Amino acid sequence: MLDGWGHQVAGVEEGYAWCLADFDYEIWCRTTLARVWPLLPTRVRSARQSRLDELDERFRAATIAWPGRGGEEEWWLWRFPRLLVTEPGDPYDEGWPAGWLRMPFPKPDSVRVIT
């Protein structure tokens, strides 16, 4: 799970090329980690906590908090990528590219869309 989270974080850092539904699905590994983490032996958590913290910080840096949300237990569910990669000619609505059109707010200026 930790390696899966690391893979997702790296993908978001590079620029996320899929839609919101895929993004929501692909970060399931972080939710699983949150549920399993307290069940792991202390020595295992201690040995891996720094890696989890590093990945979480990288994810925070590569994403933006959902406006009006924050400080929630499953904080990663309320973030979205800073860099979205699209296909040339994709439609836009309020600045969001296709696949992100269901966002309930206009695209923040801090989100870049590249083709």
C-alpha positions as YAML, in Angstrom:
chain: A
units: angstrom
residues:
- id: 1
  name: MET
  ca: [0.00, 0.00, 0.00]
- id: 2
  name: LEU
  ca: [2.81, 2.39, 0.83]
- id: 3
  name: ASP
  ca: [4.40, 1.76, -2.57]
- id: 4
  name: GLY
  ca: [1.00, 2.27, -4.22]
- id: 5
  name: TRP
  ca: [0.61, 5.60, -2.45]
- id: 6
  name: GLY
  ca: [4.11, 6.57, -3.57]
- id: 7
  name: HIS
  ca: [3.22, 5.72, -7.17]
- id: 8
  name: GLN
  ca: [0.08, 7.87, -7.02]
- id: 9
  name: VAL
  ca: [1.94, 10.78, -5.45]
- id: 10
  name: ALA
  ca: [4.59, 10.65, -8.19]
- id: 11
  name: GLY
  ca: [1.89, 10.66, -10.85]
- id: 12
  name: VAL
  ca: [0.21, 13.72, -9.36]
- id: 13
  name: GLU
  ca: [3.55, 15.52, -9.12]
- id: 14
  name: GLU
  ca: [4.24, 14.90, -12.82]
- id: 15
  name: GLY
  ca: [0.82, 16.18, -13.88]
- id: 16
  name: TYR
  ca: [-2.43, 14.28, -13.59]
- id: 17
  name: ALA
  ca: [-3.79, 13.20, -16.98]
- id: 18
  name: TRP
  ca: [-7.02, 11.45, -15.99]
- id: 19
  name: CYS
  ca: [-10.43, 12.65, -14.82]
- id: 20
  name: LEU
  ca: [-11.74, 13.45, -11.35]
- id: 21
  name: ALA
  ca: [-13.45, 10.06, -11.00]
- id: 22
  name: ASP
  ca: [-10.17, 8.29, -11.76]
- id: 23
  name: PHE
  ca: [-8.30, 10.53, -9.33]
- id: 24
  name: ASP
  ca: [-10.79, 9.70, -6.58]
- id: 25
  name: TYR
  ca: [-10.41, 6.00, -7.34]
- id: 26
  name: GLU
  ca: [-6.63, 6.01, -7.56]
- id: 27
  name: ILE
  ca: [-6.06, 7.49, -4.12]
- id: 28
  name: TRP
  ca: [-7.91, 4.59, -2.46]
- id: 29
  name: CYS
  ca: [-4.55, 3.24, -1.29]
- id: 30
  name: ARG
  ca: [-4.17, 6.22, 1.09]
- id: 31
  name: THR
  ca: [-7.59, 5.50, 2.60]
- id: 32
  name: THR
  ca: [-6.61, 1.86, 3.03]
- id: 33
  name: LEU
  ca: [-3.35, 2.90, 4.68]
- id: 34
  name: ALA
  ca: [-5.27, 5.10, 7.12]
- id: 35
  name: ARG
  ca: [-7.53, 2.21, 8.09]
- id: 36
  name: VAL
  ca: [-4.78, -0.39, 8.37]
- id: 37
  name: TRP
  ca: [-2.07, 1.77, 9.98]
- id: 38
  name: PRO
  ca: [-3.42, 1.54, 13.56]
- id: 39
  name: LEU
  ca: [-3.60, -2.26, 13.24]
- id: 40
  name: LEU
  ca: [0.06, -2.67, 12.33]
- id: 41
  name: PRO
  ca: [2.59, -3.57, 15.00]
- id: 42
  name: THR
  ca: [4.28, -0.54, 16.55]
- id: 43
  name: ARG
  ca: [7.69, -1.53, 15.18]
- id: 44
  name: VAL
  ca: [6.29, -1.67, 11.62]
- id: 45
  name: ARG
  ca: [4.59, 1.72, 11.95]
- id: 46
  name: SER
  ca: [7.75, 3.22, 13.45]
- id: 47
  name: ALA
  ca: [9.88, 1.85, 10.63]
- id: 48
  name: ARG
  ca: [7.57, 3.24, 7.93]
- id: 49
  name: GLN
  ca: [6.13, 6.41, 9.46]
- id: 50
  name: SER
  ca: [8.77, 8.70, 7.98]
- id: 51
  name: ARG
  ca: [8.06, 7.36, 4.47]
- id: 52
  name: LEU
  ca: [4.32, 7.89, 4.91]
- id: 53
  name: ASP
  ca: [4.91, 11.42, 6.24]
- id: 54
  name: GLU
  ca: [7.18, 12.23, 3.29]
- id: 55
  name: LEU
  ca: [4.63, 10.97, 0.75]
- id: 56
  name: ASP
  ca: [1.83, 12.88, 2.45]
- id: 57
  name: GLU
  ca: [3.86, 16.09, 2.33]
- id: 58
  name: ARG
  ca: [4.64, 15.56, -1.34]
- id: 59
  name: PHE
  ca: [0.96, 14.97, -2.06]
- id: 60
  name: ARG
  ca: [0.02, 18.15, -0.19]
- id: 61
  name: ALA
  ca: [2.61, 20.08, -2.20]
- id: 62
  name: ALA
  ca: [1.34, 18.67, -5.52]
- id: 63
  name: THR
  ca: [-2.32, 19.32, -4.72]
- id: 64
  name: ILE
  ca: [-4.63, 22.08, -3.57]
- id: 65
  name: ALA
  ca: [-7.14, 21.90, -0.76]
- id: 66
  name: TRP
  ca: [-10.79, 21.87, -1.72]
- id: 67
  name: PRO
  ca: [-12.15, 25.35, -0.94]
- id: 68
  name: GLY
  ca: [-13.96, 25.42, 2.39]
- id: 69
  name: ARG
  ca: [-12.60, 22.03, 3.47]
- id: 70
  name: GLY
  ca: [-9.64, 21.26, 5.64]
- id: 71
  name: GLY
  ca: [-8.41, 19.62, 8.76]
- id: 72
  name: GLU
  ca: [-10.52, 16.57, 8.12]
- id: 73
  name: GLU
  ca: [-9.54, 13.07, 9.08]
- id: 74
  name: GLU
  ca: [-9.32, 11.85, 5.47]
- id: 75
  name: TRP
  ca: [-7.77, 15.09, 4.22]
- id: 76
  name: TRP
  ca: [-6.42, 13.54, 0.96]
- id: 77
  name: LEU
  ca: [-10.01, 13.08, -0.28]
- id: 78
  name: TRP
  ca: [-10.47, 16.86, -0.25]
- id: 79
  name: ARG
  ca: [-7.52, 17.80, -2.44]
- id: 80
  name: PHE
  ca: [-7.02, 17.98, -6.19]
- id: 81
  name: PRO
  ca: [-3.95, 18.22, -8.46]
- id: 82
  name: ARG
  ca: [-2.16, 21.51, -9.10]
- id: 83
  name: LEU
  ca: [-1.18, 20.32, -12.59]
- id: 84
  name: LEU
  ca: [-3.71, 18.77, -14.97]
- id: 85
  name: VAL
  ca: [-2.65, 17.36, -18.33]
- id: 86
  name: THR
  ca: [-5.25, 17.39, -21.13]
- id: 87
  name: GLU
  ca: [-5.62, 16.49, -24.77]
- id: 88
  name: PRO
  ca: [-5.58, 19.30, -27.32]
- id: 89
  name: GLY
  ca: [-9.14, 20.40, -28.06]
- id: 90
  name: ASP
  ca: [-10.66, 19.15, -24.79]
- id: 91
  name: PRO
  ca: [-13.65, 21.29, -23.77]
- id: 92
  name: TYR
  ca: [-13.46, 23.60, -20.76]
- id: 93
  name: ASP
  ca: [-16.05, 24.95, -18.36]
- id: 94
  name: GLU
  ca: [-15.16, 27.63, -15.78]
- id: 95
  name: GLY
  ca: [-11.52, 26.81, -16.51]
- id: 96
  name: TRP
  ca: [-11.80, 23.09, -15.79]
- id: 97
  name: PRO
  ca: [-10.89, 20.66, -18.58]
- id: 98
  name: ALA
  ca: [-13.10, 17.74, -19.61]
- id: 99
  name: GLY
  ca: [-13.16, 15.14, -16.87]
- id: 100
  name: TRP
  ca: [-13.05, 17.81, -14.17]
- id: 101
  name: LEU
  ca: [-16.20, 19.69, -15.16]
- id: 102
  name: ARG
  ca: [-18.17, 18.46, -12.16]
- id: 103
  name: MET
  ca: [-16.05, 20.48, -9.75]
- id: 104
  name: PRO
  ca: [-18.53, 22.70, -7.85]
- id: 105
  name: PHE
  ca: [-16.34, 25.82, -8.04]
- id: 106
  name: PRO
  ca: [-14.34, 27.68, -10.71]
- id: 107
  name: LYS
  ca: [-10.81, 26.49, -11.31]
- id: 108
  name: PRO
  ca: [-8.39, 28.26, -8.95]
- id: 109
  name: ASP
  ca: [-5.57, 30.20, -10.61]
- id: 110
  name: SER
  ca: [-3.09, 27.94, -8.81]
- id: 111
  name: VAL
  ca: [-4.23, 24.96, -10.92]
- id: 112
  name: ARG
  ca: [-2.39, 24.78, -14.23]
- id: 113
  name: VAL
  ca: [-3.81, 22.96, -17.23]
- id: 114
  name: ILE
  ca: [-1.33, 21.89, -19.89]
- id: 115
  name: THR
  ca: [-1.71, 20.01, -23.17]
...
